[in-house]
Amino acid sequence: MTSPSRFSLLIKDQLAKVGIDASLDVQESAAAFDRLNRREFDLAPWGHAIALDDPDAVYGEFYLCNSGRNYSGICDPEVDALFERQSQTLDVNERRRLVWEMEKKAVGTQSKVILLWRLDRTIHWANVRNYRRHPSLYNNQRMEGVWLAEG
């Protein structure tokens, strides 16, 4: 279940089970992004890839008042303040505590509800050389230095 239209059908089906009759308006990407940016939607099931597994990347992109992908426009200044504090904190345990506090507040706004995480797998062959694995599947797709050994 990875395509936006299939995901939308799943959500429509689940909403129907609790008595909500939703209508679908599946659009091509450019039109959909335009509507997201103009906030012309009630619910927008959407998949996102995260470039970096770090609170600065995730919360900075989706949950802050002026985040580029905060399509709901929901703003909690406390989330922004906690974001700034955790981003500047060098103590790992203190940062973790601040991130958990920020997460509770951000999730409580329901500006973005995460319904699922996708798990990707990478297959390795012994004759593939110079491939460097990265925590994000989308950050190492350039294969110009990768080559195949004979055998």
N, CA, C and O atoms as a DFTB+ gen file, in Angstrom:
604 C
 N C O
     1  1       0.864      -1.172       0.000
     2  2       0.000       0.000       0.000
     3  2       0.906       1.230       0.000
     4  3       1.108       1.839       1.051
     5  1       1.453       1.606      -1.150
     6  2       2.359       2.745      -1.177
     7  2       1.850       3.913      -2.003
     8  3       2.235       5.050      -1.730
     9  1       1.010       3.690      -2.993
    10  2       0.577       4.805      -3.832
    11  2      -0.433       5.666      -3.070
    12  3      -1.220       5.150      -2.277
    13  1      -0.405       7.001      -3.318
    14  2      -1.352       7.880      -2.621
    15  2      -2.815       7.493      -2.841
    16  3      -3.619       7.591      -1.914
    17  1      -3.173       7.055      -4.048
    18  2      -4.577       6.716      -4.294
    19  2      -4.992       5.468      -3.511
    20  3      -6.111       5.405      -3.003
    21  1      -4.112       4.485      -3.410
    22  2      -4.442       3.283      -2.632
    23  2      -4.528       3.606      -1.145
    24  3      -5.393       3.092      -0.435
    25  1      -3.631       4.453      -0.687
    26  2      -3.647       4.872       0.712
    27  2      -4.933       5.642       1.012
    28  3      -5.537       5.458       2.069
    29  1      -5.346       6.494       0.092
    30  2      -6.592       7.255       0.251
    31  2      -7.793       6.325       0.326
    32  3      -8.704       6.548       1.123
    33  1      -7.801       5.286      -0.499
    34  2      -8.898       4.311      -0.459
    35  2      -8.959       3.609       0.890
    36  3     -10.043       3.378       1.424
    37  1      -7.806       3.272       1.440
    38  2      -7.763       2.634       2.754
    39  2      -8.356       3.566       3.812
    40  3      -9.164       3.137       4.636
    41  1      -7.958       4.826       3.791
    42  2      -8.468       5.779       4.780
    43  2      -9.970       5.995       4.603
    44  3     -10.706       6.062       5.587
    45  1     -10.425       6.105       3.361
    46  2     -11.866       6.254       3.091
    47  2     -12.631       5.068       3.677
    48  3     -13.679       5.243       4.298
    49  1     -12.105       3.873       3.477
    50  2     -12.733       2.663       4.007
    51  2     -12.781       2.692       5.531
    52  3     -13.803       2.348       6.123
    53  1     -11.694       3.094       6.165
    54  2     -11.651       3.132       7.627
    55  2     -12.595       4.196       8.186
    56  3     -13.237       3.976       9.213
    57  1     -12.684       5.347       7.519
    58  2     -13.615       6.392       7.959
    59  2     -15.064       5.925       7.845
    60  3     -15.892       6.248       8.697
    61  1     -15.371       5.163       6.792
    62  2     -16.735       4.650       6.609
    63  2     -17.142       3.745       7.773
    64  3     -18.313       3.700       8.148
    65  1     -16.181       3.032       8.337
    66  2     -16.481       2.131       9.454
    67  2     -16.927       2.874      10.708
    68  3     -17.553       2.288      11.591
    69  1     -16.603       4.174      10.785
    70  2     -17.052       4.968      11.937
    71  2     -18.103       5.994      11.518
    72  3     -18.349       6.973      12.223
    73  1     -18.723       5.752      10.349
    74  2     -19.849       6.564       9.912
    75  2     -19.512       7.839       9.161
    76  3     -20.382       8.692       8.986
    77  1     -18.276       7.991       8.714
    78  2     -17.894       9.191       7.957
    79  2     -17.842       8.835       6.482
    80  3     -17.069       7.969       6.069
    81  1     -18.670       9.507       5.688
    82  2     -18.722       9.267       4.244
    83  2     -17.791      10.266       3.553
    84  3     -18.183      11.403       3.288
    85  1     -16.585       9.851       3.270
    86  2     -15.586      10.730       2.653
    87  2     -15.620      10.581       1.142
    88  3     -15.876       9.495       0.622
    89  1     -15.363      11.669       0.444
    90  2     -15.235      11.602      -1.014
    91  2     -13.765      11.799      -1.369
    92  3     -13.049      12.556      -0.713
    93  1     -13.332      11.110      -2.412
    94  2     -11.936      11.186      -2.843
    95  2     -11.793      12.148      -4.010
    96  3     -12.656      12.218      -4.885
    97  1     -10.706      12.879      -4.008
    98  2     -10.366      13.774      -5.110
    99  2      -8.872      13.607      -5.369
   100  3      -8.072      14.473      -5.017
   101  1      -8.507      12.495      -5.984
   102  2      -7.103      12.183      -6.254
   103  2      -6.626      13.048      -7.411
   104  3      -7.280      13.121      -8.451
   105  1      -5.483      13.704      -7.228
   106  2      -4.950      14.609      -8.237
   107  2      -3.499      14.273      -8.524
   108  3      -2.828      13.603      -7.740
   109  1      -3.027      14.760      -9.680
   110  2      -1.610      14.564      -9.982
   111  2      -0.803      15.447      -9.033
   112  3      -1.347      16.378      -8.440
   113  1       0.485      15.162      -8.885
   114  2       1.308      15.763      -7.833
   115  2       1.319      17.284      -7.828
   116  3       1.142      17.888      -6.770
   117  1       1.521      17.924      -8.978
   118  2       1.621      19.392      -9.002
   119  2       0.338      20.040      -8.493
   120  3       0.391      20.978      -7.697
   121  1      -0.803      19.552      -8.941
   122  2      -2.086      20.103      -8.485
   123  2      -2.302      19.811      -7.000
   124  3      -2.820      20.653      -6.266
   125  1      -1.907      18.624      -6.568
   126  2      -2.078      18.262      -5.159
   127  2      -1.215      19.147      -4.264
   128  3      -1.686      19.630      -3.234
   129  1       0.045      19.363      -4.645
   130  2       0.913      20.238      -3.847
   131  2       0.369      21.661      -3.817
   132  3       0.442      22.331      -2.787
   133  1      -0.171      22.121      -4.932
   134  2      -0.753      23.459      -4.977
   135  2      -1.896      23.573      -3.971
   136  3      -1.995      24.563      -3.246
   137  1      -2.748      22.569      -3.932
   138  2      -3.868      22.594      -2.978
   139  2      -3.374      22.483      -1.541
   140  3      -3.920      23.128      -0.646
   141  1      -2.343      21.671      -1.315
   142  2      -1.774      21.582       0.032
   143  2      -1.253      22.943       0.480
   144  3      -1.543      23.392       1.588
   145  1      -0.487      23.593      -0.384
   146  2       0.103      24.887      -0.033
   147  2      -0.946      25.974       0.179
   148  3      -0.725      26.900       0.960
   149  1      -2.090      25.873      -0.509
   150  2      -3.180      26.840      -0.321
   151  2      -4.136      26.402       0.787
   152  3      -5.108      27.095       1.087
   153  1      -3.855      25.259       1.385
   154  2      -4.675      24.686       2.461
   155  2      -6.118      24.467       2.019
   156  3      -7.061      24.776       2.747
   157  1      -6.264      23.935       0.824
   158  2      -7.589      23.630       0.282
   159  2      -7.839      22.128       0.362
   160  3      -7.915      21.442      -0.658
   161  1      -7.966      21.633       1.577
   162  2      -8.211      20.210       1.799
   163  2      -8.768      20.028       3.202
   164  3      -8.583      20.880       4.070
   165  1      -9.442      18.924       3.413
   166  2      -9.885      18.556       4.755
   167  2      -8.960      17.506       5.349
   168  3      -8.645      17.534       6.539
   169  1      -8.532      16.583       4.503
   170  2      -7.645      15.502       4.917
   171  2      -6.758      15.185       3.726
   172  3      -7.248      15.060       2.604
   173  1      -5.473      15.056       3.956
   174  2      -4.541      14.808       2.851
   175  2      -3.614      13.652       3.200
   176  3      -2.533      13.872       3.747
   177  1      -4.018      12.430       2.892
   178  2      -3.119      11.290       3.117
   179  2      -1.917      11.413       2.185
   180  3      -2.069      11.481       0.966
   181  1      -0.742      11.440       2.763
   182  2       0.446      11.712       1.958
   183  2       1.624      10.967       2.543
   184  3       1.755      10.855       3.762
   185  1       2.467      10.467       1.691
   186  2       3.693       9.828       2.143
   187  2       4.847      10.807       2.083
   188  3       4.930      11.624       1.165
   189  1       5.732      10.728       3.055
   190  2       6.901      11.603       3.088
   191  2       8.137      10.771       3.371
   192  3       8.098       9.820       4.152
   193  1       9.217      11.136       2.737
   194  2      10.509      10.550       3.065
   195  2      11.255      11.559       3.923
   196  3      11.127      12.767       3.722
   197  1      12.011      11.079       4.851
   198  2      12.770      11.955       5.733
   199  2      14.242      11.815       5.378
   200  3      14.786      10.711       5.341
   201  1      14.873      12.942       5.120
   202  2      16.255      12.932       4.652
   203  2      17.242      12.560       5.745
   204  3      18.313      12.026       5.456
   205  1      16.902      12.832       6.973
   206  2      17.842      12.639       8.070
   207  2      17.068      12.215       9.305
   208  3      16.052      12.825       9.637
   209  1      17.529      11.189       9.981
   210  2      16.854      10.709      11.184
   211  2      17.313      11.550      12.374
   212  3      18.111      11.103      13.198
   213  1      16.799      12.760      12.445
   214  2      17.168      13.691      13.505
   215  2      15.974      14.610      13.758
   216  3      15.301      15.015      12.810
   217  1      15.702      14.943      15.016
   218  2      14.560      15.816      15.308
   219  2      14.610      17.150      14.564
   220  3      13.564      17.680      14.191
   221  1      15.798      17.700      14.341
   222  2      15.884      18.965      13.604
   223  2      15.289      18.823      12.211
   224  3      14.580      19.712      11.740
   225  1      15.574      17.709      11.554
   226  2      15.065      17.498      10.194
   227  2      13.565      17.223      10.202
   228  3      12.825      17.816       9.417
   229  1      13.117      16.342      11.070
   230  2      11.707      15.933      11.076
   231  2      10.800      17.066      11.548
   232  3       9.860      17.448      10.851
   233  1      11.081      17.592      12.718
   234  2      10.207      18.642      13.263
   235  2      10.374      19.952      12.509
   236  3       9.406      20.690      12.319
   237  1      11.592      20.244      12.081
   238  2      11.826      21.466      11.321
   239  2      11.086      21.488       9.998
   240  3      10.742      22.558       9.494
   241  1      10.841      20.328       9.438
   242  2      10.172      20.249       8.139
   243  2       8.647      20.217       8.245
   244  3       7.958      20.719       7.356
   245  1       8.113      19.635       9.319
   246  2       6.675      19.375       9.368
   247  2       5.889      20.064      10.486
   248  3       4.715      20.374      10.287
   249  1       6.477      20.312      11.631
   250  2       5.685      20.660      12.814
   251  2       5.813      22.091      13.318
   252  3       5.039      22.489      14.188
   253  1       6.735      22.867      12.824
   254  2       6.903      24.235      13.317
   255  2       5.914      25.176      12.643
   256  3       5.369      24.869      11.583
   257  1       5.693      26.319      13.267
   258  2       4.711      27.282      12.744
   259  2       4.982      27.636      11.285
   260  3       4.045      27.738      10.492
   261  1       6.234      27.822      10.924
   262  2       6.572      28.230       9.557
   263  2       7.288      27.139       8.764
   264  3       8.001      27.437       7.806
   265  1       7.106      25.883       9.156
   266  2       7.735      24.781       8.418
   267  2       7.206      24.716       6.994
   268  3       6.024      24.952       6.744
   269  1       8.093      24.394       6.073
   270  2       7.713      24.323       4.669
   271  2       6.637      23.300       4.360
   272  3       5.867      23.479       3.416
   273  1       6.570      22.224       5.145
   274  2       5.578      21.191       4.878
   275  2       4.534      21.089       6.000
   276  3       3.934      20.034       6.203
   277  1       4.330      22.181       6.714
   278  2       3.252      22.247       7.700
   279  2       1.996      22.676       6.949
   280  3       1.536      23.810       7.081
   281  1       1.455      21.759       6.165
   282  2       0.332      22.074       5.286
   283  2      -0.942      22.433       6.046
   284  3      -1.796      23.137       5.508
   285  1      -1.084      21.968       7.271
   286  2      -2.288      22.291       8.040
   287  2      -2.255      23.732       8.539
   288  3      -3.304      24.326       8.792
   289  1      -1.062      24.296       8.681
   290  2      -0.939      25.652       9.196
   291  2      -1.142      25.748      10.696
   292  3      -1.181      26.850      11.244
   293  1      -1.273      24.609      11.374
   294  2      -1.444      24.625      12.822
   295  2      -0.131      25.068      13.455
   296  3       0.945      24.598      13.084
   297  1      -0.239      25.972      14.408
   298  2       0.946      26.587      14.992
   299  2       0.864      26.542      16.509
   300  3      -0.117      26.997      17.097
   301  1       1.890      25.994      17.139
   302  2       1.998      26.010      18.593
   303  2       3.358      26.617      18.939
   304  3       4.380      25.950      18.779
   305  1       3.393      27.855      19.405
   306  2       4.666      28.501      19.736
   307  2       5.498      27.716      20.747
   308  3       6.724      27.822      20.746
   309  1       4.849      26.930      21.610
   310  2       5.598      26.105      22.567
   311  2       6.409      25.034      21.844
   312  3       7.529      24.728      22.251
   313  1       5.855      24.462      20.774
   314  2       6.600      23.478      19.976
   315  2       7.816      24.158      19.357
   316  3       8.913      23.600      19.372
   317  1       7.628      25.353      18.816
   318  2       8.742      26.093      18.222
   319  2       9.833      26.379      19.257
   320  3      11.020      26.230      18.965
   321  1       9.433      26.790      20.465
   322  2      10.407      27.103      21.516
   323  2      11.177      25.854      21.943
   324  3      12.394      25.904      22.121
   325  1      10.469      24.738      22.109
   326  2      11.142      23.485      22.465
   327  2      12.069      23.029      21.350
   328  3      13.148      22.497      21.612
   329  1      11.652      23.236      20.108
   330  2      12.497      22.890      18.964
   331  2      13.821      23.656      19.047
   332  3      14.891      23.065      18.902
   333  1      13.748      24.950      19.275
   334  2      14.966      25.768      19.363
   335  2      15.860      25.298      20.503
   336  3      17.076      25.204      20.340
   337  1      15.268      25.004      21.650
   338  2      16.061      24.552      22.805
   339  2      16.742      23.223      22.528
   340  3      17.938      23.077      22.782
   341  1      15.988      22.238      22.004
   342  2      16.594      20.924      21.767
   343  2      17.659      20.997      20.692
   344  3      18.654      20.274      20.748
   345  1      17.457      21.864      19.717
   346  2      18.404      21.987      18.609
   347  2      19.749      22.536      19.072
   348  3      20.781      22.244      18.468
   349  1      19.742      23.324      20.134
   350  2      20.966      23.960      20.619
   351  2      21.578      23.249      21.814
   352  3      22.641      23.643      22.294
   353  1      20.915      22.200      22.301
   354  2      21.385      21.486      23.484
   355  2      22.422      20.439      23.101
   356  3      22.191      19.614      22.218
   357  1      23.564      20.482      23.773
   358  2      24.638      19.535      23.479
   359  2      24.545      18.268      24.322
   360  3      25.030      17.217      23.902
   361  1      23.941      18.344      25.485
   362  2      23.799      17.184      26.352
   363  2      22.768      16.223      25.750
   364  3      21.610      16.594      25.560
   365  1      23.188      14.999      25.453
   366  2      22.339      14.021      24.768
   367  2      21.072      13.711      25.567
   368  3      19.976      13.678      25.007
   369  1      21.219      13.485      26.869
   370  2      20.050      13.139      27.682
   371  2      19.075      14.308      27.798
   372  3      17.860      14.108      27.762
   373  1      19.596      15.520      27.937
   374  2      18.725      16.695      28.005
   375  2      18.016      16.905      26.673
   376  3      16.835      17.251      26.638
   377  1      18.745      16.693      25.576
   378  2      18.110      16.843      24.262
   379  2      16.987      15.818      24.095
   380  3      15.905      16.149      23.610
   381  1      17.244      14.587      24.494
   382  2      16.223      13.536      24.394
   383  2      14.972      13.938      25.188
   384  3      13.850      13.784      24.706
   385  1      15.174      14.450      26.401
   386  2      14.047      14.876      27.229
   387  2      13.256      15.998      26.543
   388  3      12.025      15.972      26.526
   389  1      13.959      16.972      25.984
   390  2      13.299      18.081      25.290
   391  2      12.549      17.600      24.049
   392  3      11.449      18.068      23.756
   393  1      13.156      16.661      23.323
   394  2      12.504      16.125      22.120
   395  2      11.228      15.382      22.500
   396  3      10.207      15.533      21.830
   397  1      11.268      14.588      23.557
   398  2      10.058      13.882      23.979
   399  2       8.965      14.866      24.391
   400  3       7.791      14.661      24.082
   401  1       9.353      15.931      25.085
   402  2       8.375      16.947      25.475
   403  2       7.799      17.638      24.229
   404  3       6.594      17.870      24.133
   405  1       8.686      17.960      23.283
   406  2       8.253      18.590      22.031
   407  2       7.328      17.655      21.258
   408  3       6.318      18.089      20.702
   409  1       7.677      16.375      21.225
   410  2       6.865      15.402      20.498
   411  2       5.457      15.311      21.079
   412  3       4.480      15.276      20.330
   413  1       5.346      15.272      22.395
   414  2       4.016      15.208      23.025
   415  2       3.169      16.411      22.627
   416  3       1.988      16.264      22.311
   417  1       3.763      17.586      22.642
   418  2       3.019      18.799      22.271
   419  2       2.678      18.800      20.785
   420  3       1.554      19.133      20.409
   421  1       3.635      18.431      19.937
   422  2       3.416      18.449      18.482
   423  2       2.352      17.437      18.074
   424  3       1.461      17.752      17.286
   425  1       2.442      16.232      18.605
   426  2       1.453      15.204      18.271
   427  2       0.080      15.622      18.794
   428  3      -0.937      15.321      18.170
   429  1       0.045      16.303      19.921
   430  2      -1.215      16.768      20.490
   431  2      -1.938      17.783      19.618
   432  3      -3.159      17.909      19.702
   433  1      -1.200      18.512      18.780
   434  2      -1.847      19.483      17.888
   435  2      -2.571      18.788      16.743
   436  3      -3.473      19.367      16.138
   437  1      -2.190      17.565      16.445
   438  2      -2.727      16.775      15.337
   439  2      -2.595      17.486      13.998
   440  3      -3.430      17.315      13.110
   441  1      -1.545      18.281      13.859
   442  2      -1.298      18.941      12.573
   443  2      -0.851      17.929      11.527
   444  3      -1.099      18.105      10.334
   445  1      -0.199      16.881      11.979
   446  2       0.227      15.802      11.088
   447  2       0.130      14.520      11.898
   448  3       0.796      14.369      12.923
   449  1      -0.692      13.611      11.439
   450  2      -0.877      12.340      12.125
   451  2      -0.188      11.263      11.297
   452  3      -0.547      11.031      10.142
   453  1       0.793      10.612      11.889
   454  2       1.526       9.564      11.175
   455  2       0.772       8.254      11.357
   456  3       0.600       7.767      12.475
   457  1       0.327       7.695      10.236
   458  2      -0.470       6.471      10.273
   459  2       0.365       5.219      10.085
   460  3      -0.022       4.142      10.540
   461  1       1.493       5.344       9.427
   462  2       2.326       4.165       9.214
   463  2       3.748       4.581       8.898
   464  3       4.008       5.697       8.446
   465  1       4.663       3.655       9.146
   466  2       6.056       3.800       8.737
   467  2       6.332       2.687       7.750
   468  3       5.921       1.544       7.952
   469  1       7.021       3.023       6.697
   470  2       7.371       2.017       5.706
   471  2       8.768       1.493       6.014
   472  3       9.670       2.255       6.361
   473  1       8.927       0.211       5.884
   474  2      10.217      -0.422       6.093
   475  2      10.789      -0.817       4.741
   476  3      10.148      -1.542       3.980
   477  1      11.970      -0.351       4.446
   478  2      12.648      -0.717       3.203
   479  2      13.821      -1.624       3.522
   480  3      14.425      -1.540       4.592
   481  1      14.122      -2.474       2.589
   482  2      15.268      -3.364       2.746
   483  2      16.203      -3.183       1.558
   484  3      15.775      -2.868       0.447
   485  1      17.469      -3.388       1.817
   486  2      18.472      -3.304       0.764
   487  2      19.153      -4.659       0.655
   488  3      19.546      -5.250       1.661
   489  1      19.287      -5.141      -0.561
   490  2      19.951      -6.423      -0.799
   491  2      21.393      -6.149      -1.211
   492  3      21.660      -5.222      -1.975
   493  1      22.308      -6.947      -0.709
   494  2      23.727      -6.760      -1.015
   495  2      24.260      -8.000      -1.731
   496  3      23.907      -9.129      -1.388
   497  1      25.107      -7.776      -2.718
   498  2      25.782      -8.860      -3.418
   499  2      27.277      -8.738      -3.174
   500  3      27.805      -7.634      -3.041
   501  1      27.945      -9.861      -3.117
   502  2      29.384      -9.870      -2.837
   503  2      30.189      -9.159      -3.919
   504  3      31.263      -8.632      -3.630
   505  1      29.698      -9.131      -5.156
   506  2      30.476      -8.508      -6.230
   507  2      30.168      -7.020      -6.426
   508  3      30.724      -6.399      -7.332
   509  1      29.302      -6.441      -5.606
   510  2      29.041      -4.994      -5.676
   511  2      30.090      -4.290      -4.825
   512  3      30.267      -4.606      -3.648
   513  1      30.779      -3.336      -5.433
   514  2      31.863      -2.626      -4.748
   515  2      31.533      -1.136      -4.604
   516  3      30.854      -0.540      -5.441
   517  1      32.035      -0.569      -3.525
   518  2      31.985       0.868      -3.254
   519  2      30.565       1.389      -2.995
   520  3      30.296       2.576      -3.178
   521  1      29.676       0.515      -2.577
   522  2      28.332       0.954      -2.190
   523  2      28.358       1.271      -0.702
   524  3      28.736       0.423       0.107
   525  1      27.965       2.468      -0.340
   526  2      27.926       2.890       1.056
   527  2      26.466       3.031       1.482
   528  3      25.710       3.820       0.914
   529  1      26.099       2.270       2.467
   530  2      24.734       2.330       2.982
   531  2      24.536       3.612       3.786
   532  3      25.454       4.068       4.468
   533  1      23.362       4.182       3.708
   534  2      23.028       5.406       4.436
   535  2      21.742       5.164       5.215
   536  3      20.891       4.399       4.759
   537  1      21.573       5.796       6.383
   538  2      20.341       5.582       7.147
   539  2      19.065       5.915       6.375
   540  3      18.020       5.310       6.618
   541  1      19.140       6.862       5.457
   542  2      17.976       7.202       4.641
   543  2      18.138       6.597       3.257
   544  3      19.148       6.817       2.588
   545  1      17.151       5.844       2.837
   546  2      17.183       5.203       1.526
   547  2      17.349       6.224       0.411
   548  3      17.912       5.909      -0.637
   549  1      16.866       7.439       0.625
   550  2      16.821       8.434      -0.442
   551  2      18.073       9.300      -0.530
   552  3      18.165      10.145      -1.421
   553  1      19.028       9.115       0.358
   554  2      20.216       9.966       0.347
   555  2      21.424       9.345      -0.334
   556  3      22.483       9.971      -0.384
   557  1      21.300       8.154      -0.851
   558  2      22.464       7.573      -1.528
   559  2      22.054       6.858      -2.811
   560  3      22.474       5.728      -3.059
   561  1      21.250       7.505      -3.610
   562  2      20.787       6.895      -4.851
   563  2      21.717       7.158      -6.026
   564  3      21.533       6.583      -7.099
   565  1      22.706       8.013      -5.840
   566  2      23.663       8.255      -6.918
   567  2      24.687       7.122      -6.885
   568  3      25.377       6.926      -5.885
   569  1      24.772       6.411      -7.943
   570  2      25.609       5.207      -7.974
   571  2      26.853       5.376      -8.842
   572  3      27.407       4.388      -9.325
   573  1      27.298       6.617      -9.043
   574  2      28.415       6.820      -9.958
   575  2      29.707       6.153      -9.491
   576  3      30.557       5.827     -10.319
   577  1      29.875       5.943      -8.179
   578  2      31.095       5.298      -7.694
   579  2      30.945       3.803      -7.466
   580  3      31.910       3.138      -7.088
   581  1      29.752       3.264      -7.689
   582  2      29.500       1.841      -7.456
   583  2      29.870       1.057      -8.707
   584  3      29.594       1.488      -9.827
   585  1      30.494      -0.094      -8.507
   586  2      30.868      -0.916      -9.650
   587  2      30.753      -2.389      -9.284
   588  3      30.704      -2.751      -8.108
   589  1      30.710      -3.232     -10.314
   590  2      30.584      -4.677     -10.129
   591  2      31.913      -5.350     -10.399
   592  3      32.528      -5.141     -11.444
   593  1      32.352      -6.157      -9.451
   594  2      33.559      -6.956      -9.644
   595  2      33.182      -8.209     -10.415
   596  3      32.039      -8.663     -10.353
   597  1      34.122      -8.756     -11.127
   598  2      33.833     -10.001     -11.854
   599  2      33.718     -11.145     -10.874
   600  3      34.360     -11.167      -9.824
   601  1      32.881     -12.093     -11.248
   602  2      32.805     -13.280     -10.427
   603  2      31.530     -13.524      -9.878
   604  3      31.344     -14.507      -9.160
